[in-house]
């Protein structure tokens, strides 16, 4: 849960200010043909920085799990990943090659470990780009994704995925994956509507315990997985304050009383084996009085569905929501 504590604190206290406009330039037709044939490829990342590679990248290091997932989805096995063990715990949308090298933590990757792999591209999120990217760019091109945007997170996810696909020469594969995701969204939305569940409410959370204190992180309107639920025709019941980048808010068990007036299904993640909701709050009177607990409308998501991932993680979440609202 280390990432969750760090991300929640920085998102809520510091606003997680991201750099760049997050735009992706579609390569010109000539560039696409060249990339397909192994020639130069040019892209503009979330910093607004234009990068030209002599050929589509094949030896790639990924420093954020969503971006690592996107690379593997496109058929590009990363040669290095930040926190390999954590990735395999929290993200089951793809499998990493057995020989992938661990290059440190996502918050503090090892520049020396990355350099030793001699990659032709490093893909990272914008959180640490201001300080880390200049160090890496002394020896390797860097692609910085936007990573999150609570105003348009599903669109942002598609743009990040397409940006990475451009850099690795896999734009046709990206189009197919996104088309499959759109089809799954449309089919799921229809199933929910046909089941009479359109407009039903959901809440999504994760949490952690430090000593006797349980902190709860709510996924508000703009969070990526929240946007998946909304795209299916459902409504997010959490109206509390969230940050403008990740769409995340923080509360405690008393704060969950804000959900009492709605018929809510409550979804949460506990992939690391620490279930603060079923175990940590099991004897809490406030928790036990919440309608979604009393109605058994509390759903622990299957382990390894990453809430900040790419199209495949989003589809995993989509499938679970449809399973609940249109059984």
Kinemage of the C-alpha trace (Angstrom):
@kinemage 1
@onewidth
@group {chain A} dominant
@subgroup {mainchain}
@vectorlist {calphas} color= white
{ca unk a 1} P 0.000 0.000 0.000
{ca unk a 2} L 3.014 2.329 -0.120
{ca unk a 3} L 1.968 3.845 -3.448
{ca unk a 4} L -1.514 4.514 -2.100
{ca unk a 5} L -0.234 6.422 0.916
{ca unk a 6} L 2.198 8.455 -1.181
{ca unk a 7} L -0.302 9.162 -3.951
{ca unk a 8} L -3.126 10.064 -1.606
{ca unk a 9} L -0.952 12.449 0.382
{ca unk a 10} L 0.510 14.156 -2.646
{ca unk a 11} L -2.762 14.275 -4.547
{ca unk a 12} L -4.696 15.840 -1.715
{ca unk a 13} L -2.041 18.001 -0.100
{ca unk a 14} L -0.014 19.107 -3.094
{ca unk a 15} L -2.514 18.690 -5.926
{ca unk a 16} L -0.240 16.383 -7.926
{ca unk a 17} L 0.481 19.086 -10.477
{ca unk a 18} L 1.347 17.516 -13.787
{ca unk a 19} L 3.312 19.153 -16.549
{ca unk a 20} L 2.515 19.393 -20.224
{ca unk a 21} L -0.653 19.604 -22.239
{ca unk a 22} L -1.036 15.865 -22.766
{ca unk a 23} L -1.521 16.152 -26.508
{ca unk a 24} L -0.436 13.476 -28.922
{ca unk a 25} L 0.530 14.264 -32.483
{ca unk a 26} L -0.625 11.695 -35.009
{ca unk a 27} L 2.330 10.815 -37.194
{ca unk a 28} L 2.049 11.901 -40.794
{ca unk a 29} L 1.360 9.177 -43.330
{ca unk a 30} L 5.030 9.117 -44.356
{ca unk a 31} L 6.111 8.733 -40.742
{ca unk a 32} L 3.675 5.844 -40.237
{ca unk a 33} L 5.022 4.038 -43.279
{ca unk a 34} L 8.582 4.625 -42.149
{ca unk a 35} L 7.829 3.342 -38.645
{ca unk a 36} L 6.160 0.215 -40.008
{ca unk a 37} L 9.273 -0.442 -42.068
{ca unk a 38} L 11.647 0.259 -39.185
{ca unk a 39} L 12.475 3.842 -40.137
{ca unk a 40} L 12.403 6.979 -37.963
{ca unk a 41} L 9.397 7.726 -35.770
{ca unk a 42} L 8.492 11.083 -34.215
{ca unk a 43} L 6.084 11.834 -31.380
{ca unk a 44} L 5.258 14.710 -29.036
{ca unk a 45} L 4.806 13.707 -25.389
{ca unk a 46} L 2.803 15.283 -22.566
{ca unk a 47} L 5.511 17.890 -21.974
{ca unk a 48} L 5.009 19.180 -25.500
{ca unk a 49} L 8.471 17.835 -26.308
{ca unk a 50} L 9.036 16.411 -29.781
{ca unk a 51} L 11.160 13.275 -29.816
{ca unk a 52} L 12.512 11.475 -32.884
{ca unk a 53} L 13.745 7.897 -32.673
{ca unk a 54} L 15.827 6.342 -35.465
{ca unk a 55} L 13.399 3.399 -35.435
{ca unk a 56} L 10.408 2.246 -33.347
{ca unk a 57} L 11.591 1.467 -29.830
{ca unk a 58} L 12.030 -2.196 -28.936
{ca unk a 59} L 14.186 -2.098 -25.758
{ca unk a 60} L 11.929 -0.122 -23.454
{ca unk a 61} L 12.013 0.548 -19.713
{ca unk a 62} L 8.687 1.369 -17.994
{ca unk a 63} L 8.594 3.331 -14.743
{ca unk a 64} L 4.833 3.389 -14.072
{ca unk a 65} L 2.588 0.353 -13.967
{ca unk a 66} L -0.125 1.726 -16.246
{ca unk a 67} L 2.475 2.495 -18.899
{ca unk a 68} L 4.132 -0.907 -18.404
{ca unk a 69} L 0.739 -2.528 -18.957
{ca unk a 70} L 0.256 -0.496 -22.133
{ca unk a 71} L 3.638 -1.593 -23.502
{ca unk a 72} L 2.926 -5.269 -22.850
{ca unk a 73} L -0.577 -4.920 -24.317
{ca unk a 74} L 1.029 -3.657 -27.524
{ca unk a 75} L 3.319 -6.691 -27.636
{ca unk a 76} L 6.442 -4.885 -26.448
{ca unk a 77} L 7.950 -6.690 -23.468
{ca unk a 78} L 9.699 -4.118 -21.243
{ca unk a 79} L 13.323 -4.944 -20.494
{ca unk a 80} L 13.112 -3.057 -17.196
{ca unk a 81} L 10.243 -2.198 -14.850
{ca unk a 82} L 10.095 -0.251 -11.603
{ca unk a 83} L 9.020 -2.544 -8.740
{ca unk a 84} L 8.401 -5.785 -10.608
{ca unk a 85} L 6.996 -7.553 -7.527
{ca unk a 86} L 4.492 -4.764 -6.928
{ca unk a 87} L 3.399 -4.844 -10.550
{ca unk a 88} L 2.713 -8.577 -10.476
{ca unk a 89} L 0.687 -8.105 -7.273
{ca unk a 90} L -1.440 -5.179 -8.403
{ca unk a 91} L -1.718 -5.606 -12.175
{ca unk a 92} L -2.802 -8.907 -13.735
{ca unk a 93} L -3.981 -7.453 -17.052
{ca unk a 94} L -0.693 -8.590 -18.637
{ca unk a 95} L 2.224 -10.818 -17.697
{ca unk a 96} L 5.817 -9.673 -17.658
{ca unk a 97} L 8.607 -11.718 -19.192
{ca unk a 98} L 10.555 -13.762 -16.671
{ca unk a 99} L 13.782 -11.959 -17.574
{ca unk a 100} L 12.538 -8.427 -16.930
{ca unk a 101} L 14.913 -6.441 -14.697
{ca unk a 102} L 13.769 -4.526 -11.626
{ca unk a 103} L 15.030 -0.933 -11.797
{ca unk a 104} L 14.002 0.226 -8.325
{ca unk a 105} L 10.844 1.792 -6.972
{ca unk a 106} L 8.458 3.917 -8.988
{ca unk a 107} L 9.019 6.820 -6.649
{ca unk a 108} L 12.803 6.491 -6.835
{ca unk a 109} L 14.017 4.370 -9.752
{ca unk a 110} L 17.730 3.667 -10.166
{ca unk a 111} L 19.226 5.676 -13.012
{ca unk a 112} L 22.288 3.398 -12.976
{ca unk a 113} L 20.110 0.266 -13.317
{ca unk a 114} L 18.244 1.819 -16.219
{ca unk a 115} L 21.462 2.870 -17.956
{ca unk a 116} L 22.913 -0.639 -17.568
{ca unk a 117} L 20.086 -2.049 -19.695
{ca unk a 118} L 20.992 0.270 -22.608
{ca unk a 119} L 17.360 0.877 -23.573
{ca unk a 120} L 16.316 2.823 -26.642
{ca unk a 121} L 13.385 4.441 -24.781
{ca unk a 122} L 12.177 5.064 -21.222
{ca unk a 123} L 8.449 5.517 -20.676
{ca unk a 124} L 7.379 7.299 -17.503
{ca unk a 125} L 4.510 9.258 -15.979
{ca unk a 126} L 4.688 12.976 -15.394
{ca unk a 127} L 4.874 12.827 -11.562
{ca unk a 128} L 8.675 12.795 -11.414
{ca unk a 129} L 9.419 14.003 -14.935
{ca unk a 130} L 10.745 17.434 -13.958
{ca unk a 131} L 13.668 15.975 -12.005
{ca unk a 132} L 14.122 12.464 -13.406
{ca unk a 133} L 13.654 12.971 -17.154
{ca unk a 134} L 16.668 15.328 -17.525
{ca unk a 135} L 18.898 12.738 -15.821
{ca unk a 136} L 17.694 9.966 -18.109
{ca unk a 137} L 17.845 12.053 -21.257
{ca unk a 138} L 21.614 12.281 -20.923
{ca unk a 139} L 21.775 8.743 -22.335
{ca unk a 140} L 18.287 7.676 -23.578
{ca unk a 141} L 15.174 9.263 -25.140
{ca unk a 142} L 12.264 9.659 -22.710
{ca unk a 143} L 8.522 9.557 -23.326
{ca unk a 144} L 6.450 11.216 -20.588
{ca unk a 145} L 2.746 10.370 -20.488
{ca unk a 146} L 0.135 12.560 -18.850
{ca unk a 147} L -0.801 9.704 -16.506
{ca unk a 148} L -4.135 11.086 -15.289
{ca unk a 149} L -6.588 13.916 -15.899
{ca unk a 150} L -9.754 13.945 -13.817
{ca unk a 151} L -11.497 16.143 -16.381
{ca unk a 152} L -11.176 13.536 -19.152
{ca unk a 153} L -9.547 10.390 -17.878
{ca unk a 154} L -10.862 7.845 -20.365
{ca unk a 155} L -9.876 10.091 -23.269
{ca unk a 156} L -6.525 10.743 -21.597
{ca unk a 157} L -5.955 6.988 -21.216
{ca unk a 158} L -6.607 6.495 -24.923
{ca unk a 159} L -4.194 9.314 -25.791
{ca unk a 160} L -1.420 7.933 -23.589
{ca unk a 161} L -1.904 4.480 -25.114
{ca unk a 162} L -1.793 5.846 -28.656
{ca unk a 163} L 1.278 7.937 -27.827
{ca unk a 164} L 3.164 4.891 -26.577
{ca unk a 165} L 1.985 2.887 -29.590
{ca unk a 166} L 3.403 5.556 -31.903
{ca unk a 167} L 6.797 5.358 -30.202
{ca unk a 168} L 6.990 1.573 -30.524
{ca unk a 169} L 5.497 1.352 -34.028
{ca unk a 170} L 2.289 -0.402 -32.924
{ca unk a 171} L -0.457 2.056 -33.910
{ca unk a 172} L -2.507 -0.588 -35.744
{ca unk a 173} L -2.443 -2.811 -32.656
{ca unk a 174} L -3.489 0.143 -30.488
{ca unk a 175} L -6.468 0.901 -32.729
{ca unk a 176} L -7.640 -2.709 -32.458
{ca unk a 177} L -7.275 -2.799 -28.660
{ca unk a 178} L -9.203 0.462 -28.269
{ca unk a 179} L -11.879 -0.733 -30.692
{ca unk a 180} L -12.290 -3.902 -28.621
{ca unk a 181} L -12.552 -1.806 -25.462
{ca unk a 182} L -15.195 0.448 -27.018
{ca unk a 183} L -17.184 -2.617 -28.071
{ca unk a 184} L -16.994 -4.007 -24.536
{ca unk a 185} L -18.193 -0.672 -23.136
{ca unk a 186} L -21.144 -0.569 -25.520
{ca unk a 187} L -22.088 -4.179 -24.805
{ca unk a 188} L -21.765 -3.670 -21.049
{ca unk a 189} L -23.857 -0.517 -21.117
{ca unk a 190} L -26.601 -2.371 -22.996
{ca unk a 191} L -26.551 -5.268 -20.538
{ca unk a 192} L -26.903 -2.893 -17.597
{ca unk a 193} L -29.737 -0.999 -19.296
{ca unk a 194} L -31.510 -4.242 -20.229
{ca unk a 195} L -31.241 -5.331 -16.582
{ca unk a 196} L -32.964 -2.108 -15.482
{ca unk a 197} L -29.850 -0.970 -13.638
{ca unk a 198} L -29.008 2.178 -15.628
{ca unk a 199} L -28.538 5.108 -13.253
{ca unk a 200} L -27.787 2.897 -10.234
{ca unk a 201} L -25.151 4.172 -7.811
{ca unk a 202} L -21.677 2.879 -7.064
{ca unk a 203} L -18.776 3.866 -4.835
{ca unk a 204} L -15.146 2.796 -5.281
{ca unk a 205} L -12.476 2.909 -2.592
{ca unk a 206} L -9.291 1.464 -1.231
{ca unk a 207} L -7.778 1.914 2.190
{ca unk a 208} L -4.951 1.214 4.582
{ca unk a 209} L -4.386 0.918 8.305
{ca unk a 210} L -1.638 2.567 10.324
{ca unk a 211} L -1.803 1.626 13.970
{ca unk a 212} L -5.450 1.875 14.906
{ca unk a 213} L -6.239 4.469 12.227
{ca unk a 214} L -7.934 3.431 8.997
{ca unk a 215} L -7.713 5.837 6.074
{ca unk a 216} L -10.060 5.487 3.131
{ca unk a 217} L -9.377 6.785 -0.359
{ca unk a 218} L -12.445 7.428 -2.488
{ca unk a 219} L -12.428 7.340 -6.284
{ca unk a 220} L -14.527 10.354 -7.267
{ca unk a 221} L -16.179 11.419 -10.520
{ca unk a 222} L -12.942 11.930 -12.473
{ca unk a 223} L -10.993 8.850 -11.376
{ca unk a 224} L -10.260 6.463 -14.240
{ca unk a 225} L -12.263 3.491 -12.944
{ca unk a 226} L -15.078 5.828 -11.932
{ca unk a 227} L -15.241 7.024 -15.522
{ca unk a 228} L -15.577 3.407 -16.629
{ca unk a 229} L -18.638 3.030 -14.407
{ca unk a 230} L -20.141 6.287 -15.643
{ca unk a 231} L -19.551 5.227 -19.271
{ca unk a 232} L -21.591 2.101 -18.484
{ca unk a 233} L -24.546 4.271 -17.502
{ca unk a 234} L -24.020 4.139 -13.720
{ca unk a 235} L -23.640 7.017 -11.229
{ca unk a 236} L -20.824 7.636 -8.766
{ca unk a 237} L -22.397 8.230 -5.353
{ca unk a 238} L -19.325 9.926 -3.842
{ca unk a 239} L -19.735 13.708 -3.965
{ca unk a 240} L -16.908 14.567 -1.576
{ca unk a 241} L -13.882 16.689 -2.445
{ca unk a 242} L -11.387 15.149 -4.862
{ca unk a 243} L -8.227 16.432 -6.522
{ca unk a 244} L -8.287 17.655 -10.104
{ca unk a 245} L -5.719 15.239 -11.520
{ca unk a 246} L -6.521 11.776 -10.178
{ca unk a 247} L -10.116 12.335 -9.012
{ca unk a 248} L -9.251 10.996 -5.549
{ca unk a 249} L -10.507 12.040 -2.140
{ca unk a 250} L -9.773 10.977 1.403
{ca unk a 251} L -12.153 10.206 4.256
{ca unk a 252} L -12.640 7.978 7.280
{ca unk a 253} L -15.397 5.561 8.220
{ca unk a 254} L -17.583 8.368 9.577
{ca unk a 255} L -17.330 10.093 6.208
{ca unk a 256} L -18.945 7.095 4.527
{ca unk a 257} L -22.234 8.147 6.110
{ca unk a 258} L -22.496 10.464 3.089
{ca unk a 259} L -23.439 7.342 1.093
{ca unk a 260} L -26.359 6.330 3.348
{ca unk a 261} L -29.120 8.063 1.383
{ca unk a 262} L -28.418 6.177 -1.865
{ca unk a 263} L -28.738 2.525 -2.861
{ca unk a 264} L -25.021 1.937 -3.347
{ca unk a 265} L -22.847 -0.972 -4.359
{ca unk a 266} L -19.440 -0.453 -2.738
{ca unk a 267} L -16.356 -1.733 -4.622
{ca unk a 268} L -12.868 -1.907 -3.164
{ca unk a 269} L -9.392 -3.286 -3.827
{ca unk a 270} L -7.143 -5.247 -1.480
{ca unk a 271} L -4.685 -7.025 -3.767
{ca unk a 272} L -1.853 -7.017 -1.226
{ca unk a 273} L -3.878 -9.207 1.151
{ca unk a 274} L -4.689 -6.471 3.673
{ca unk a 275} L -8.482 -6.090 3.699
{ca unk a 276} L -9.168 -3.049 5.879
{ca unk a 277} L -12.866 -3.082 5.035
{ca unk a 278} L -13.906 -6.666 5.779
{ca unk a 279} L -11.295 -7.180 8.515
{ca unk a 280} L -10.232 -3.805 9.879
{ca unk a 281} L -13.767 -2.404 10.046
{ca unk a 282} L -15.600 -5.643 10.700
{ca unk a 283} L -16.402 -4.729 14.321
{ca unk a 284} L -16.942 -0.987 13.746
{ca unk a 285} L -20.500 0.065 14.611
{ca unk a 286} L -20.616 2.874 12.052
{ca unk a 287} L -19.404 0.559 9.312
{ca unk a 288} L -21.887 -2.179 10.217
{ca unk a 289} L -24.759 0.349 10.109
{ca unk a 290} L -24.044 1.419 6.523
{ca unk a 291} L -26.800 0.210 4.160
{ca unk a 292} L -24.423 -1.326 1.603
{ca unk a 293} L -22.837 -3.407 4.370
{ca unk a 294} L -26.182 -4.518 5.770
{ca unk a 295} L -27.483 -5.383 2.283
{ca unk a 296} L -24.284 -7.263 1.423
{ca unk a 297} L -23.645 -4.853 -1.458
{ca unk a 298} L -19.929 -4.689 -0.714
{ca unk a 299} L -17.665 -6.143 -3.395
{ca unk a 300} L -13.972 -6.936 -3.049
{ca unk a 301} L -12.551 -6.783 -6.563
{ca unk a 302} L -10.472 -9.732 -7.784
{ca unk a 303} L -6.817 -9.287 -6.922
{ca unk a 304} L -4.708 -7.512 -9.500
{ca unk a 305} L -7.121 -5.141 -11.214
{ca unk a 306} L -5.060 -1.957 -11.422
{ca unk a 307} L -7.144 1.183 -10.957
{ca unk a 308} L -4.662 3.394 -12.843
{ca unk a 309} L -4.070 1.150 -15.837
{ca unk a 310} L -4.634 0.970 -19.561
{ca unk a 311} L -7.416 -0.475 -21.736
{ca unk a 312} L -7.044 -4.026 -20.422
{ca unk a 313} L -7.244 -3.010 -16.737
{ca unk a 314} L -10.235 -0.806 -17.551
{ca unk a 315} L -11.915 -3.749 -19.233
{ca unk a 316} L -11.265 -5.939 -16.194
{ca unk a 317} L -13.020 -3.335 -14.050
{ca unk a 318} L -15.799 -2.999 -16.619
{ca unk a 319} L -16.429 -6.755 -16.543
{ca unk a 320} L -16.766 -6.755 -12.749
{ca unk a 321} L -19.241 -3.857 -12.754
{ca unk a 322} L -21.384 -5.532 -15.410
{ca unk a 323} L -21.278 -8.768 -13.412
{ca unk a 324} L -22.766 -6.994 -10.382
{ca unk a 325} L -25.387 -4.815 -12.080
{ca unk a 326} L -26.437 -7.226 -14.840
{ca unk a 327} L -25.877 -10.709 -13.367
